[in-house]
């Protein structure tokens, strides 16, 4: 393969792989899994910062220059909107912009854009003294909003939230900080994305 596919990953601490070495976050694990399938991927470009909301990610993309084209783009954003109690309507507006930007990067190839759902942090030890039901309902509302935008744009929406909920009592799911996710969990997220990329061929 002469072409070395590129991957841009947009998001927050979940994309960075907070509390993990860089290579254990899902962007790097995704590239490693694809390389093992003889896809000569470049290292991923990660545009993400701990604490970022959808609006902060959008502002960053507006004011910084990146390559004109990436073969694939992932987006995982919104947990900090929910955590800060920001409006769902603003998230929808930001989401439209972010998806438009992602499609621009992939030259309007919608099936090369993959949106991941927001994990439910209400099930982590960090949220022990919080209202778990409220958090779950709000996370669901944000995910429903982004899923609708993704469907309208024709891009992939990958639900990682429900599986994490079924494993809420599994200590191996979380990183040592009790809030973010383990290398094993990031590996599972990457596994969900691999077939979507392989289906595109290059």
C-alpha positions, 0 to 999 in steps of 0.5 A: 500500500503506497498511500498512508491513511490519515486519522484525525481525532476530535474531542476531550479527555476521552479522546486523549485517553486521560490517565493513560500513556498516549499509545493506550488511548483509542486513537493510537490503539485504532491505528495499531489494530489497523496496522496489524491488518496491513493498513499503513496508517500514519500516527493519529492527529489528536485535537482534544483537551481535557475539559473541552466542551463542544463549543471550545472544540469548535472555537479551537478549530475555527482559529487553528490551521490543520491539513485540508484533508484527512482520510478518517475523522472521529468525534467524541465530545459533550460530556463537559457540556453536560457536566457544566449544565450547558444548554442542549440547543447550543450543543446541537448548534456546535454539533452541526458545525463540528460535523460539517468540519469533519465532512470538510476534512474527509472531502464530504465522504460521510462514511469516513466520519465516526461519532462516538457516544458520550460515556455515562460518568454517573456510573463511576466512583467519581460520581458517588455522591451525585444523582446518577439518574439525572446524569444518565438522563442528561447524557442520554439527551446529549447522545440522542441529539448527536445521534440525530445530527449524525444520522442527518449528516449520514455519518457513523454514530457508534454507541459505546455508552450502553456497553459501558453501563452493562459493565459498570461494576467491572473494575477493569473498565476504569483507569486508576483515577476512577473517572476515565477509562482503562486501556482495555476499554479504549481497545474495545472502542477501537475495535468498534471502529476498525470494521467501519474503516475497513469497509471503506477500503482505500 
